Amino acid sequence: MTFEFQEPSSSSSSSSDSHQWTHDVFLSFRGTDTRNNFTGHLYNALHKKGINTFIDDELRRGEEISPALLKAIEGSRISILILSKNYASSSWCLDELLKILECKETKEQMVLPVFFKVDPSDIRDQSNCFGKAFDELRDKVKNDARMRKWKAALIAVSNLTEGWRIDKGNESELIQEIVQRVSLIVNRTYLNVAKYPVGIEPRVHEVNSLLSIGSNDIRMVGILGIGGIGKTTIAKAIYNLLAYQFDGSCFLANIGETSKQESGLVRSQETLLSEILRDTGISQVGNVNRGINVIKQRLRSKRILLFLDGVDKLVQLETLAGNCDWFGLGSRIIITTREKALLANHEVGLIYQVRDMDDNEALQLFSWNAFKTEKPFENYDGLTERAILYARGLPLVLTNLGSELYGRTIVQWKSALDKYEAERKRKRKVRKKSSKKNIL
């Protein structure tokens, strides 16, 4: 999977959705097979739902796919492939498929196949009616290199894990299911990550390797680190990147603080259920024990993505995600905490220890906040080094300190840093005295 974050700037968006989509959905289909039936009905249903859908209404002439169509594919958040028996008889359709799979890799576009009265194995092996259409095209094109590319693309799309198959039955029900799935994707809410997302991308990659989204097991992964190191920021970025791939998702923030409030854990259970099931009418669970049973009953068959942020007590995990078998196959539960022992007690075997920022990352993050550029101003180099040394690689300190010093004079910088460093020394002395008393 490709991860893309916006380059820091004074106008950086709070969302990690860095692409400006022109369409929600691009429909790829063989006109003679489905334009006046399934595809036409699907387009109307998507349109009525307010989903901005591109459909090619023009008759196709020539062998080359038009630049306008390529642009439409690039600008679409989702591509829906209606793979019918004559899809592979069209070089135009197959070139669309190549472009769609390219955008899947380079733009994180989602691809949803519909196997319309064809078997996925026929597409994978180019057999039966689908294979006959592909062979007829081979005779027309007479270009082995092009055919090999199309064949690889057909194999790739036949192996996608999400999609629909229709042979017989109620097409209207399938259309409504597709519309509902697309609605969940295009209407999802993004979490605010960071104004200047320096250093987030490599850490997201490292956590993602532990999540192994393609596998069908159920995993709990811990994100471990001291306060201010960026655990929550990393978790939010992962949520924005992956939430659309699951049946339901939920980000429960500041659980440690919430649980201190009256009925805090019960309210967290209710939030978890309502967000994953997308049902604001979830009734009150009453108490934590009943809430546990409701979570097990309602979510055990659902593939969910759940974030438990700021956990500091074992009871919080036992109440909200007591065991992997509470959730459906392919589910992922991500826990952010400062407490390694807590993860061990809950038998969370996959743990990502958030690393400090390196010198270059720290310089960039501090500079963006203190100067609104990636490097310090002239004559501020020495003071910038002092500030970064004081922050000790913690993104929260780098951000807050840089923001506070922004726009101030060199004299004001020196005064502020002197004060911060003196206060740190004072606190260190207090801790030493306290530790000596405890020893005595």
N, C-alpha and C positions, 0 to 999 in steps of 0.2 A: 504494500500500500504506500502511496505517496503522501507525504505530509507537507502542507504548505501553510506558512504563516505570513502575515503581512510584515513587510519591512517597517521598522519603527519610523514614525514621523509624527509631527505635531498634530496631525489629524487622523492618527491611526484609529481604526474601528475597534470597538470592544469585542466584536465577534471574530472568531477564527474562520468564518466562512468567507474566504478571500476572493471568491469568484463572483462576478456580477452576472447573474444568470439573466438571459433575455426571455427564456421560456422555462416553465416547470417541467414539461414533458415533450419529448420528440417521439413521434410514432413512426416506426419503420415497418413496412408491410408490402406485400405483393398486391397491387391494385386489383388485378383480375380475379384474385381469390377472395378478398375480404373487404374491399372498399365499401361496397353497398350492403354489407351485413355486419359482421362482428366489429371490424375496425370503425365503421361509421357510427355504430351504436356506442362503442367505447368513447370515441371522440365527443359525442353529444353528452354523454354522462359526465365526462371530465369537465367539459365546458360549463355545464349547468352547476357543477360544484365550485365554479370559480377558479379552476386550475388552468393556467395558461398553457395551452397545448398546441404544438406545431404539427400540422398535417399537410402533406404535399398534395394540393388539389389539381396540379397541372399535369397534363399528359407528358410523359417523358420521351424525349427524342435524343438520339445519339447514344454513344457509349459512355461518355465521360459524365460523372456526377457534377452538378453545377456548383459554382462557388457559393451561391446563396444557400444551397442545401448544406454544404460543409459548415458554413457559418452558423446555421440553425442548430446543427448537431453540437458544435462547440459551445453554444450558448445555452444548452439545455441541461438542467439539473439531473433529469432522469431520461433514459431512453427505454421505451417499451418495444420489444421486437415481437411482432406477430409472425411466427414461423409457420407458414402453411406449405402445402405440398409443392407449389410452384415457386416458392421464395428463391430457391437456388437456381432457377432458370433465368434470373435477371442479374446481369453484371452490375447494374445500378444498385440493386438491393445489397449485393455482396460487398460493393465498395462502401455503401453506407455502414454495413456491419464492421468493416475494417476500421472506419473512422470512429465509430462508436466505441469499439474496444480500445482504440488508442486514447480516446478521451477518458475512458474508465481508468486508465493508468496515469495519465498526465493531469487530469482535472478532478479526479475523485468522483467522476460522474457515476451514478448508479444505473445498472443495466438489469432490466426485468424481462425475461423471456416468457412468451406465451406460446406453448406448443399446440397449435391449432390443427387438430385432427391429424397430427403426425407424432410419432414416438421420438423421444429424445435420442434413442439409440439409432434411429434412421438418420438423424442429423449428424450424430457423431461418426457413423460408419458410411454415410452417404449411400443408404440402401433403400430398397423398395421405391415408392413413387418419388420420394425426395431425391434418392440417388439417380433415378432415371432423368429427372429434370437437370440435375447437376452434370450428368454425362452429355446431355444434349447441348448444354452450354459449352462444355469442353470442345465439342466438335465445331462450334461457331467461333470460339475465341482463339483456339490453337496457340495458347501461350502457357507453357508449363509452369513458369515462375509465378505467374498470376494465379493460376489454379492452385498451386501449393499454398499461397497466402490465404486464399479463400477457404481451403480445406482446413488449415490450422485454426482459422477464425471460427468455423463451424464446430470443430471439436471443442474449442474453448467455451463457446456459448452453450453447448450441450451439457457441459460440466458445471455450469453455474449452480450454486446451492439454492438460490431463491427463484421462484417462478411459478407458472401455472400450466396445467395440461388440460385440454378439453377434447374429448372424443365425442361423447354424446351427453345429453343432459341439458340443464337450464343455463343457457349462455348469459341471461340477464343476472343470475346470481353471481356468476364468475365476474362479470363486469362490475357489479357493486363491490365485490371483494377487492378487485384491483383498485377501484376508486378510493376505497377506504384505506388501502395500504399507501397509495400515493399521497393521500391527504395527511397521513401521519408524518410522512417525510417532509412535505413542503411547508407544513404548518408548525413544525417543531420550533421550540424556543431555544435560542442560543444563550449560553451563560457568558457573562462578562469575564474575560480572562485576564488580560493585562494591557495597559495602554502601550507599553513598549515590551513586546514579548521576546526579549533577548534570552537566549539559552534554553528556551522551552522546547523547541523542536527536538534536539538530541535526547532530552530526558523523556519526552513522550515516546520516541522510538524505543528506548530501553524498556519502558514499562510495557509497551505494546508487544515486545518480544516475549514477555512473561505471560501476557494475556492469551496469545496464540488464538486469535479470533476464529480462524478457520476450523479448529478442532471442535468436536461435538461433546467434549466433557464439560463438567461444571467446575469453575475455578474461583477460588478466593485469592486475591492478590493484595498484599499490604504495601502501602507507600509510607516509608518510615523516615523520620528526620526530626531535627530540633525545630523549635518555633522560628518562623521567619525564613525557612530554607526554601519554601515554595511548593510544599506538598499539595495544598489546595489549588494553587494555580495550575500545576501539572494535571491534577485530576479534572479540573474544568475543561482544559484543552482536550483531554481524552474523551470526555463526555461529548463535547461538540463534534468531535471527529467520528465517533462510533455509534452514537445513540440511535441513528436512523436504521441501523442494521438489526435491531432487536424488536421483538414483539411489544416491548414496553421498557421504559427507562425512568429512573428517578435519581435525583441528586439531593441527598439529605445533608445540609450544611450545619456545621457547628453543633453536632450531636451532643458533645460533652456539656455545652452550655444549655441546650434545649432540655436535656434530661434533668437538670437541676430545678426546672420549673414544675409547678404542680401539673400532674398528668402529662408531663413532657414526652415520655416514651410512648404513651398511648396515642398522643397526637402525631408523633412520628410514624407510628404504625399506620394510622389513618391516611397520612400524607403519602406514604409509600404505596398503599393500596390504590388510592384515588389517582395518583399520577401514572402508575404502571397500567392500570386498567382503563385509564382515561374516563373515569366515572366520578364526577364531582358529587354524585348522590350517594356515595359510600356512607352507610350509617355508622354511628359511633360504635367502636368495638367494645367499649365499656371498661375493660381492664386488660392488662398486658397478656395474661394467660389466654383470654379469648382472642385477643389480637394475633397471638402466635398461631392459633388454630385456623383463623381466617386466612392468614398469609399462606399457610401450608395448603389449604384447600383451594384457594383461588389462583395461586401462582405456580403450583407444582408442575403444570403442563406448559407453562409459558417460558420462552427464551428471553430472559430479561437482563438489563444492564443496571446495576444498583451501585451507587456510591454512598458510602457511609463516611462522612468527613468529620474529622476532629473527635474521634472516639477516644475516651480516656478511662472507661470502665468496662469490664467484661460483660456485665449485665446488659449493656447497650447492644453488644453483638448477639448475645443469647436471645434478646428480645426481637431484634430486627432481621437477623440472618443466622439463626442458630446452627444450621447445617446446610450443606450443599443440596441435600435432597428436598429442601423446601421449594426448590425452583426447577424449571424444566431444563432439558439437555441444551448445552451451548450457552448457558447463562454465565455471566461474569459479575462478581461482587468485588468491588475495590474499596479498601479501607485505608484511610489516612490517619496516622496516629504518631505520637511521640514515644509510645510505650512498646518496646520490643517484646517484653514479657507478656503483654496482653495478646499479641499475635501468636506467640508460642502456646499460650494457654488455650487459645481458640483453634489451635492446630492449622494455622495459616502457614503453609509451607513455602509459598512463593512470595518473597519479600524484596522490594526495591528500596535500597538505601539511597536517599537523595543526596547527591554529592554537592559540595560547595561550588560556587562559580569559580572558574579559573580567572587569571588576571585580566585576560582580554575581555571576557564576558562581563566581569565586574566593571571594567573601565567603560565599556559601551553602555551598560545599563545606567550607571551613575551619570555619564555624560548626557544621555538622552534626557534625564530628569533635571540635571543641573544646568545644562546649556542648550537643550533642545537640538543637539547635534550629536554625532557619534564620537566626537573627540573634544577634549577641553579647550577652552579659549587660551590664547597666548597669555603668559604670565600666571596662569592658574595651575600649571602642571604639578608643582610641588604641593600645593594645597589639595589638589585632586588625589595625589598619592596618599596624603595623610587621611583623607576621608575614606578612601578605599581600604586602607589598613585598619581604620576604626571599624568599618562595616564587617570585616572578616568573612567576606564571600557570601553574606546573607542578602538575598534579593530584597527582602522587606526593608532592611536597614538602608541599603543602597538607594532604594526608591524614595523612602521617606526623607532621608538626609539630603539627597539631591534636590528633591522638591522644595525643601525648606531653604536651601542655599541659593536656589534659582533667583537671579536678578539682583543678588547682593554684591557689595563691593568686596575687594580683597581684604580690607580691614575688618569688615563684618564677618567674612569667612574665618579669618584667624581667630577672632573673638569667640565665634560659635564653636569651632573645633577645640579651642582651649577649654571651653566650658564642658563639652562632652567628654573629653579625655580625662579631665579632673574628676568628673562625676563617676566615671568608670573606675578610676583608681580608688576613690572613696568607697565605693561598693565592694571592691575587691578586699580592701582592708577590713571592712565589716564582716565579710564572709569568713576571712581568716580567723578573726577574733571569735566568731561564733563556733567555728569548727574546733578551735582549741578548747573552748569551754565544754563542748560536747565530749571531747576526749578525756578531759579531767573528770 
